[in-house]
Amino acid sequence: MSLIPATILTGFLGAGKTTLLKRILSEGHGQKIAVIENEFGEENIDSDILVSDTQEHIVQMSNGCVCCTIREDLRSTLQELAEKRRKGELQFDRVVIETTGLADPGPVAQTFFMDDEVAESYLLDAILTLVDAKHAPEQLNERQEARRQVGFADQIFISKSDLVSAEALDALTHRLKHMNPRAPHHVAHFGAMDLKNVLDLRGFNLNATLDIDPDFLGQADHDHHHGHGHEGHDHGHHDHAHGADCDHPSHAHEAHGGHHHHVDDDVKSFVFKSERPFDPGKLEDFLGAIVNIYGPRMLRYKGVLYMQGSARKVIFQGVHQLMGSDLGPAWAAGEAKISKMVFIGIDLPKDILLQGLEQSLV
């Protein structure tokens, strides 16, 4: 029996998670979806679309979907759903887990990798984060949970964009890109959401694409070669891209009568690129050590690597301390062999990481 895809939906209260869920549930995609709610907040799924509002925590909905609240922990709820599905008591094709506004999606994602029984039945597809355009700047400033949710995302939806100016929206998207350049952003109009941006994103697949926002990379390369001429293209063999020195206006907001100051979020990302191959042993030792020490602060990381002695790309990715790697496709004839890695985390020591990666090259 094939694995059941699971999607984690996260975002602060009021960002529109329930609106998006209703849209997913009512869409005519012909799939039956089980929704797991971390708790019924004030904006729970309307009871009028539930068939029976009993004391049971698993309720069948009128459109054939299933809805349940987590009474115990996520593991047991997932196992119970999978078991009822195997016995034919419940029918559903996929699961969407809606977390509470303040939840950290990390442990939820880890459940799919660490728990063997869950991993036997489910495949984690993606983490979606909803960001409320109007309140996000303040939430991102004040709440680390909001910043973590952005860092974890495979896909970011910005809601309520009609309530803010074009400049404010631009500043917000720019800020989000610095925190997470690997998640595409969509300005969400819930009435017309394209579900191909929501389901089957394969954000956790070990695939050979590492999509990093080109604006972030362009910005990063530009900063790099002008700001630090001494380590620019003259070496030719390595090129670190990073976006920290960006002078986009969103980083400077008016305060104290026109004095600019920089919004520097603790959730940041950086990219490492090299055309020199990695020494497999050295890299494994270094990444193992880094994950051991900084794992709790590492949200998402992924790389497509050029390894010495391998005709194939090596792909690795991770969430916190959990890291997985696999052999990808062969390097094509004439394809430029280059390693690319992106790290997203909380106050990660970029210099130590870049230096360690550099020293792991052949």
C-alpha positions in Angstrom: 0.0 0.0 0.0 1.5 3.3 -0.9 2.4 5.9 1.7 -0.2 8.5 2.7 1.1 12.0 1.9 1.0 14.4 4.9 1.1 18.2 4.8 1.8 20.4 7.8 0.0 23.8 7.7 1.4 26.4 10.0 1.1 30.1 10.6 0.0 32.6 13.3 -3.6 32.9 14.5 -5.6 35.0 12.0 -3.3 34.3 9.1 -6.0 32.3 7.3 -5.1 28.7 8.0 -8.7 27.7 8.4 -9.8 29.6 5.3 -7.1 27.7 3.3 -8.2 24.4 4.9 -11.8 25.0 4.0 -10.7 25.7 0.4 -8.6 22.5 0.3 -11.5 20.5 1.7 -14.2 21.9 -0.6 -12.2 21.9 -3.8 -13.3 19.4 -6.3 -10.1 17.5 -6.5 -11.8 14.2 -5.9 -9.4 13.4 -3.0 -10.6 12.6 0.5 -8.6 14.4 3.1 -8.1 13.8 6.8 -7.5 17.0 8.7 -5.8 16.8 12.1 -6.2 19.9 14.2 -3.7 20.5 16.9 -6.5 22.1 18.8 -9.8 23.7 18.0 -9.0 27.3 18.4 -11.6 30.0 18.1 -11.5 29.7 14.3 -12.1 26.0 14.0 -13.6 24.4 11.0 -17.3 25.3 11.1 -19.4 22.6 12.7 -21.9 23.0 9.9 -19.6 21.1 7.5 -19.3 18.3 10.1 -21.8 15.5 9.8 -21.9 14.8 13.5 -20.4 16.9 16.2 -20.1 14.1 18.8 -17.6 13.7 21.5 -15.5 11.5 19.2 -12.3 13.1 18.2 -12.5 11.7 14.7 -15.5 13.0 12.7 -16.5 12.3 9.2 -17.4 15.4 7.2 -20.2 15.7 4.7 -17.8 15.7 1.8 -16.3 12.5 2.9 -13.3 14.1 4.5 -12.3 13.2 8.0 -11.5 15.7 10.8 -10.0 15.0 14.1 -8.5 16.9 17.0 -5.4 15.7 18.7 -6.3 14.5 22.1 -3.0 12.7 22.9 0.0 13.2 20.8 0.3 13.3 17.0 1.9 9.9 16.8 -1.0 8.0 18.2 -3.5 10.1 16.2 -1.6 9.3 13.0 -1.4 5.6 13.9 -5.1 5.4 14.7 -6.0 7.0 11.4 -3.8 4.7 9.5 -5.1 1.7 11.2 -8.8 2.7 10.6 -7.8 3.2 7.0 -6.2 -0.2 6.7 -9.3 -1.8 8.2 -11.5 0.1 5.8 -13.3 2.0 8.5 -12.1 5.3 7.2 -11.3 6.4 3.7 -8.9 9.2 3.0 -6.1 9.9 0.5 -3.9 12.3 2.4 -3.5 14.1 5.7 -3.3 17.8 6.5 -2.1 18.7 10.0 -3.0 22.2 11.1 -0.7 23.3 13.9 -1.7 25.9 16.5 -0.5 29.5 15.8 2.5 29.3 18.1 3.6 25.8 17.3 7.1 25.0 16.2 6.7 22.7 13.1 10.0 21.0 13.8 8.9 18.3 16.2 5.8 17.7 14.0 8.1 17.2 11.0 10.5 15.0 12.9 7.7 12.6 13.9 7.6 11.5 10.3 11.2 10.5 10.3 11.9 9.3 13.8 8.8 7.1 14.5 9.1 3.9 12.6 5.3 3.1 12.7 4.5 6.6 11.4 7.2 6.3 8.7 5.7 3.0 7.5 2.4 4.6 6.7 3.1 8.3 5.9 5.3 10.4 3.7 5.8 14.0 4.8 5.1 16.1 1.7 5.7 19.7 2.8 5.4 22.4 5.4 3.3 25.3 4.4 3.5 28.6 6.3 0.8 31.3 6.1 2.0 34.8 6.8 -0.5 37.6 7.5 0.8 40.6 5.5 -0.7 43.1 7.9 0.5 41.7 11.2 3.6 39.9 10.0 6.2 42.6 10.5 5.3 43.0 14.1 4.9 39.2 14.7 8.2 38.5 13.1 9.9 41.2 15.3 8.3 39.9 18.5 7.9 36.2 18.2 10.6 33.7 17.4 7.9 31.1 16.7 6.8 33.1 13.7 10.3 33.4 12.4 10.9 29.6 12.9 7.7 28.9 10.9 9.1 30.9 8.0 12.4 29.1 8.2 10.8 25.7 8.1 8.5 26.4 5.2 8.6 24.6 1.8 6.0 27.1 0.6 5.0 30.5 2.0 1.6 32.0 1.4 1.1 35.7 2.2 -2.5 36.5 3.1 -4.2 39.8 3.6 -1.9 41.5 1.1 -4.8 43.8 0.1 -4.6 45.4 3.5 -1.1 46.7 3.1 0.7 49.0 0.6 2.8 47.7 -2.3 5.9 49.0 -0.6 5.1 47.2 2.7 4.4 43.9 0.8 7.7 44.2 -1.1 9.6 44.8 2.1 7.9 41.8 3.7 8.6 39.4 0.8 12.2 40.6 0.8 12.5 40.0 4.5 11.0 36.5 4.1 13.5 35.7 1.3 16.4 36.4 3.5 15.0 34.1 6.2 14.1 31.4 3.7 15.3 31.6 0.1 14.3 28.0 -0.7 10.6 28.4 -0.3 8.6 30.0 -3.1 6.3 32.8 -2.0 2.7 33.2 -3.2 0.4 36.1 -2.4 -2.6 34.1 -1.5 -6.1 34.9 -2.7 -8.0 32.2 -1.0 -10.8 32.2 -3.4 -8.5 31.3 -6.2 -5.7 29.3 -4.7 -3.9 26.9 -7.1 -3.9 23.6 -5.2 -0.8 22.5 -7.1 1.0 25.0 -4.8 -0.4 23.3 -1.8 -0.4 19.5 -2.3 2.2 17.1 -3.6 5.0 19.6 -3.4 7.6 16.9 -2.4 9.4 19.4 -0.2 11.1 16.6 1.7 12.0 14.4 -1.2 15.6 13.8 -1.7 15.5 15.2 -5.2 18.3 16.8 -7.2 16.8 20.2 -7.4 17.8 22.9 -5.0 15.7 25.8 -5.7 17.0 29.0 -4.2 15.3 32.3 -4.9 17.3 33.8 -7.8 16.9 37.3 -6.4 18.5 36.2 -3.2 21.4 34.6 -5.0 21.8 37.5 -7.4 21.7 39.9 -4.4 24.1 37.7 -2.5 26.7 37.4 -5.3 26.5 41.1 -5.9 27.1 41.9 -2.3 29.9 39.5 -2.1 32.0 40.6 -4.9 31.7 44.3 -4.2 31.8 44.2 -0.5 34.6 41.8 -0.1 36.8 42.2 -3.2 39.6 40.3 -1.5 37.8 37.0 -1.8 35.9 37.6 -5.0 36.4 35.9 -8.3 40.2 36.1 -8.2 40.3 32.7 -6.5 38.1 31.2 -9.1 37.5 28.0 -7.2 35.1 29.1 -4.5 32.3 31.5 -4.2 30.1 31.9 -1.2 26.9 33.6 -1.7 25.2 35.3 1.2 22.6 38.0 1.5 23.4 39.5 4.8 24.9 42.8 3.4 21.8 43.6 1.5 20.9 47.2 1.4 17.3 46.8 0.4 15.1 49.5 2.1 13.1 46.9 4.0 16.1 46.4 6.3 16.1 50.0 7.2 12.9 51.3 8.6 12.2 54.8 9.8 12.8 55.2 13.5 13.9 58.0 15.7 13.2 60.8 13.2 14.6 59.3 10.1 17.5 57.3 11.6 17.7 54.0 9.7 18.2 50.8 11.5 18.6 47.3 10.3 16.0 44.6 11.0 18.3 41.6 11.6 16.2 38.5 12.1 17.7 35.6 14.0 16.4 33.1 11.5 18.7 33.5 8.5 19.9 31.5 5.6 23.1 31.3 3.6 24.4 29.4 0.7 27.6 27.6 0.0 28.8 26.8 -3.5 31.9 25.2 -4.8 33.2 23.8 -8.0 35.9 21.8 -6.1 34.7 18.4 -5.0 34.1 17.4 -1.4 36.2 14.8 0.3 33.4 12.4 1.4 35.0 11.4 4.8 35.8 15.0 5.8 32.4 16.3 4.8 30.6 13.6 6.7 32.7 14.2 9.8 32.1 17.9 9.6 28.4 17.8 9.0 28.0 15.2 11.7 29.7 17.5 14.2 27.8 20.6 13.1 24.4 18.8 13.4 25.4 17.4 16.8 26.2 20.9 18.1 23.8 23.2 16.3 21.0 20.8 15.4 18.4 22.4 17.6 19.1 25.7 15.8 19.2 24.2 12.3 15.7 24.4 10.9 16.1 23.2 7.3 19.1 22.5 5.2 19.7 20.9 1.9 22.5 20.3 -0.6 23.2 18.8 -4.0 26.9 17.9 -3.8 29.8 17.1 -6.1 31.7 14.4 -4.3 35.1 13.1 -5.2 35.0 9.6 -6.6 31.2 9.6 -7.3 29.8 9.8 -10.8 26.5 10.7 -9.3 25.2 13.8 -7.4 24.9 13.3 -3.7 21.8 14.8 -2.1 21.4 15.5 1.6 18.8 17.4 3.6 17.8 17.7 7.2 15.5 19.0 9.9 17.2 19.8 13.2 19.5 16.9 14.1 17.9 14.5 11.5 19.9 14.4 8.4 19.4 12.0 5.4 21.4 11.6 2.2 21.1 9.6 -1.0 22.7 9.2 -4.3 21.0 11.3 -7.0 21.2 11.1 -10.8 24.6 11.0 -12.6 26.2 14.2 -13.6 25.2 14.7 -17.2 27.9 14.9 -19.9 29.1 18.5 -20.1 27.2 19.5 -16.9 29.2 21.8 -14.7 29.9 19.9 -11.5 29.2 22.2 -8.6 28.1 21.7 -5.0 25.3 23.9 -3.7 24.0 24.0 -0.2 21.5 26.1 1.7 21.3 26.4 5.5 18.4 28.0 7.3 18.7 28.3 11.1 18.7 30.5 14.1 21.9 32.5 14.6 24.0 29.8 13.0 27.8 30.6 13.0 28.1 31.2 9.4 31.9 31.7 9.4 32.5 28.4 11.2 30.2 26.6 8.8 31.7 28.2 5.6 35.2 27.6 6.9 34.5 23.9 7.8 32.8 23.3 4.4 35.8 24.9 2.7 38.2 22.6 4.6 36.1 19.6 3.7 36.8 20.1 0.0 39.4 18.0 -1.7 
